[in-house]
Amino acid sequence: MDRLEHLEHLDKHLVEELAQVARETVRDELREQSRKQRRTALLYAASGAAALYAGAAVALAVGLALAIGLPGWAAALITAAILGAAAYALRGAAHPKHGAPSAPGRVIGGTAPAAPPGGLGVPYPPMPTEPPDTGHHRA
């Protein structure tokens, strides 16, 4: 019996050691992935900031170009109207219209399409018109 108890102790020790190695490996992998994701997020943020300043420079250039033939307040007002229209158009492009048809495969009313949205041409099985009879069970 003493030998079996010794083997149990070795098994427990081996399991604990394997669990520790697995935890360290997962921790190192997650640390490496999060480091890469932080770098990517930083680059996206810097890109967004640069794009914001580029857009501001374009808006300023448009305003100054309009100010050549118009008073400053009118050039600023026209530039603001152009930017507002662009923002409204971009917002409309980002959100689907309420009256537009839904995405393929989704049925929000009416009947399901005759074929699945994958385009394989295999039709759906017909829907039963009556619920199945569950009163009789065969043994």
Protein Blocks (a to p, Z undefined) as FASTA:
>chain_A
ZZmmmmmmmmmmmmmmmmmmmmmmmmmmmmmmmmmmmmmmmmmmmmmmmmmmmmmmmmmm
mmmmmmmmmcfklmmmmmmmmmmmmmmmmmmmmpccfkbccdehiacehjddfbdfkono
pacddddfbdcdfkbccZZ
